[in-house]
Every structure is written in structure tokens, then in C-alpha cells.
């Protein structure tokens, strides 16, 4: 589940919340799983991966990662992220375009302290996305970090939150007839406009 602290009162957020509650009622698993895409300027490539969305606070959506990872490097050079959510239980797809930046250190520290030692040991021991000789070495590094109880509560500087701020939502409702409904909300000059797209 997503920890929704509060939501912006605009129309797209009200619609998002309605669909989210519908998905929970329909026993949707992994509602917090989102696909997030970044742009790599050096390789001129777009890269995608799944992450867990942890919090929404008004218009700030937050997940956590290694800042030295591939996506971390991408976001440094290009502060835009494309996000995709799919909830099969209600046949709904949500496309989001957003600006992204690092979350505050205070929030990252607080979140890290509330995680399990096992999760923190992995965050500390892994040079995410970097090449390594073998999987056995991954396990050794993890076990070594897990034994160090003191450091497991201290967030390393290379790990923390990312906050993205949506300026575009597309709510796609799938139908058996293929007459899928696509409702878009686009934010410009701090105002949301909406329109319908053809299937």
C-alpha cells in the first residue's frame, strides 16, 4: 500500500484517490509498484524499472533508491521522470509525467531509521547497478553489513528519497469492447486543464 499523508485537492488527485480505493476494495496486490523511466543523456537512451512508491504528500510522490544508481545519474542530468501504474483488478492504467528531485534529508533519514535492519544492510552494502565478480560477493557484502548493528541506523549519503511532482495524468480505463476511456489532466501555469483522448 501507499502511505497517503495528504492529497492535493485538485480534480486529478480526487480521481486518483477514487481509483486507488477501488483497487484496494478489489484486492489489488502491489498497489505501490510503479514503473519509472529516466533519460540517459550520455547514451541517448530511455531506461525503465519498477520501484515502490512509499508516500504521497499533497503533490509530492516519494520513492527511495541509491543516488549513485543508473537512475540517480539519469535524474542528475535530466530532471524529468515518466511513471506508469497498472492495477489489473480494475483494468486501469495511469500515466504520469513529472519533474523529479532528491527528497529532503530529514525525510530520508526518518524513513531509513524506520526500515528493518535487513533492508538497510542491503542498501548500505550494494553499489547498485555496478558490475561485480559474482553473486556470492553480493551475499558476502550483505552479510558483512548485517553484522554491523550500529551503522544500520545511519543512512549513507548515497541513499535516500526521490520526490516527483506530476504535471500530467492520463487515466486509461480498459474495456472489453476496446472502446477504452482516456481522460487527461495537464498542469500549466499552476492550473489543470482536461481533455479526452481517442482509444
NUKE-277146 format. One record per residue (C-alpha): residue number from 1; x, z, y negated. Coordinates in Angstrom, 3 decimals. Layout:
BEGIN
    n         u         w         v
  NUM         X         Z         Y
...
This chain:
BEGIN
    n         u         w         v
    1     0.000     0.000     0.000
    2     0.919    -0.471    -3.630
    3     1.204     2.603    -5.833
    4    -1.017     1.566    -8.747
    5    -0.281     4.035   -11.534
    6    -2.485     2.229   -14.058
    7    -3.591    -1.321   -14.801
    8    -3.791    -3.354   -17.957
    9    -7.456    -3.695   -18.911
   10    -7.394    -7.488   -19.243
   11    -9.540    -9.779   -17.071
   12    -6.836   -10.941   -14.603
   13    -5.908    -7.337   -13.813
   14    -9.540    -6.412   -13.199
   15    -9.852    -9.370   -10.828
   16    -6.593    -8.449    -9.099
   17    -7.803    -4.883    -8.568
   18   -11.126    -6.086    -7.124
   19    -9.351    -8.335    -4.603
   20    -6.839    -5.600    -3.762
   21    -9.620    -3.117    -2.974
   22   -11.432    -5.799    -0.945
   23    -8.261    -6.427     1.073
   24    -7.874    -2.705     1.794
   25   -11.522    -2.469     2.879
   26   -10.882    -5.352     5.263
   27    -7.891    -3.517     6.803
   28    -5.286    -5.869     5.387
   29    -1.822    -4.828     6.568
   30     1.186    -5.099     4.286
   31    -0.711    -5.460     1.026
   32     2.561    -4.590    -0.727
   33     4.505    -7.514     0.792
   34     5.215   -10.240    -1.772
   35     7.337   -13.380    -1.714
   36     9.561   -13.599    -4.758
   37    11.511   -16.686    -5.835
   38    14.505   -16.896    -8.135
   39    16.516   -19.767    -9.599
   40    20.242   -20.061    -8.872
   41    21.795   -21.873   -11.842
   42    25.198   -22.381   -10.171
   43    23.818   -24.110    -7.075
   44    20.777   -25.526    -8.877
   45    18.577   -24.107    -6.130
   46    15.435   -22.022    -5.853
   47    15.590   -19.156    -3.338
   48    12.722   -17.105    -1.895
   49    12.455   -13.867     0.072
   50     9.945   -11.131     0.861
   51    10.161    -7.738    -0.860
   52     7.914    -4.675    -1.025
   53     6.051    -4.190    -4.278
   54     6.178    -0.446    -4.895
   55     4.450     0.184    -8.226
   56     2.211    -1.375   -10.831
   57     2.088     0.430   -14.171
   58    -0.097    -1.375   -16.731
   59     1.544    -4.848   -16.809
   60     4.844    -3.806   -15.165
   61     5.247    -4.660   -11.456
   62     8.193    -2.971    -9.710
   63    10.236    -3.503    -6.572
   64    13.722    -2.272    -5.623
   65    16.857    -4.046    -4.472
   66    20.625    -4.339    -4.583
   67    21.657    -5.593    -8.033
   68    24.660    -7.394    -6.514
   69    22.497    -9.357    -4.072
   70    21.806   -13.073    -4.427
   71    18.514   -12.454    -6.228
   72    20.289    -9.983    -8.514
   73    22.809   -12.645    -9.507
   74    19.996   -15.164    -9.976
   75    17.995   -12.885   -12.252
   76    21.067   -12.255   -14.418
   77    21.313   -15.940   -15.238
   78    17.602   -16.788   -15.260
   79    15.095   -14.068   -16.161
   80    12.086   -15.669   -14.535
   81    10.518   -14.942   -11.137
   82     7.774   -16.676    -9.221
   83     5.698   -14.400    -6.988
   84     3.324   -15.197    -4.136
   85     0.889   -12.846    -2.409
   86    -1.320   -13.743     0.548
   87    -3.963   -11.471     2.043
   88    -5.254   -13.109     5.206
   89    -8.132   -10.667     5.689
   90    -9.916   -12.077     2.623
   91    -8.219   -15.530     2.656
   92    -6.786   -15.020    -0.805
   93    -3.570   -16.297    -2.346
   94    -2.264   -15.028    -5.685
   95     0.409   -16.977    -7.538
   96     2.229   -15.209   -10.373
   97     4.758   -16.420   -12.929
   98     6.671   -13.700   -14.743
   99     9.642   -12.544   -16.734
  100    11.897   -10.070   -14.925
  101    14.459    -7.413   -15.827
  102    16.002    -4.246   -14.415
  103    13.745    -1.187   -14.278
  104    14.719     1.887   -16.288
  105    17.468     4.040   -14.762
  106    15.163     7.064   -14.926
  107    12.539     5.446   -12.712
  108    15.161     4.030   -10.331
  109    16.760     7.477    -9.961
  110    13.420     9.149    -9.328
  111    12.399     6.595    -6.721
  112    15.748     6.852    -4.932
  113    15.511    10.649    -4.693
  114    12.084    10.395    -3.066
  115    13.202     7.989    -0.339
  116    14.295     9.002     3.149
  117    17.982     9.536     3.929
  118    17.806     6.665     6.409
  119    16.674     4.206     3.730
  120    19.215     5.466     1.216
  121    22.035     5.262     3.742
  122    21.264     1.594     4.259
  123    21.086     0.935     0.503
  124    24.470     2.620    -0.013
  125    26.252     1.075     2.967
  126    25.133    -2.546     2.605
  127    26.775    -5.145     0.390
  128    23.537    -7.107     0.544
  129    23.841   -10.851     1.210
  130    27.651   -10.687     1.551
  131    29.397   -12.044     4.665
  132    30.560    -9.552     7.296
  133    32.538    -9.908    10.531
  134    29.868    -8.627    12.895
  135    26.570    -6.781    13.152
  136    28.480    -3.900    14.776
  137    30.248    -3.408    11.455
  138    26.863    -3.196     9.707
  139    25.857    -0.420    12.109
  140    29.169     1.437    11.675
  141    28.888     1.347     7.875
  142    25.306     2.585     8.051
  143    26.110     5.488    10.403
  144    29.056     6.486     8.232
  145    26.834     6.656     5.137
  146    24.107     8.517     7.021
  147    26.509    11.385     7.787
  148    27.256    11.932     4.094
  149    24.212    14.021     3.106
  150    25.440    14.728    -0.453
  151    25.777    11.095    -1.567
  152    22.415    10.097    -0.100
  153    20.563    11.633    -3.043
  154    22.789     9.955    -5.640
  155    21.621     6.451    -6.497
  156    24.516     3.976    -6.605
  157    24.754     1.885    -9.775
  158    24.410    -1.333    -7.780
  159    20.928    -0.414    -6.520
  160    17.705     0.006    -8.450
  161    14.407    -1.416    -9.562
  162    13.302    -4.746   -10.933
  163    10.310    -4.973   -13.238
  164     8.456    -8.223   -13.641
  165     5.801    -8.887   -16.265
  166     3.243   -11.572   -15.338
  167     2.195   -14.197   -17.851
  168     0.390   -16.421   -15.321
  169    -2.023   -15.643   -12.472
  170    -3.698   -18.069   -10.107
  171    -6.313   -16.636    -7.769
  172    -6.887   -19.024    -4.843
  173    -9.910   -18.352    -2.654
  174    -9.831   -20.284     0.594
  175   -13.000   -21.742     2.142
  176   -13.627   -23.462     5.497
  177   -15.057   -26.454     3.652
  178   -11.699   -26.849     1.852
  179   -13.577   -26.525    -1.438
  180   -11.103   -23.839    -2.388
  181   -11.620   -21.983    -5.659
  182    -8.626   -21.772    -8.013
  183    -9.002   -19.628   -11.131
  184    -6.032   -19.423   -13.540
  185    -5.199   -16.956   -16.290
  186    -2.348   -17.823   -18.653
  187    -0.979   -15.481   -21.299
  188     0.244   -16.995   -24.555
  189     0.823   -15.165   -27.849
  190    -0.407   -11.957   -26.164
  191    -3.786   -13.491   -25.336
  192    -5.133   -14.545   -21.930
  193    -6.863   -17.893   -21.530
  194    -8.519   -19.012   -18.301
  195    -9.445   -22.256   -16.571
  196   -10.285   -23.675   -13.148
  197    -8.021   -25.990   -11.117
  198    -9.224   -28.585    -8.655
  199    -8.618   -27.734    -4.951
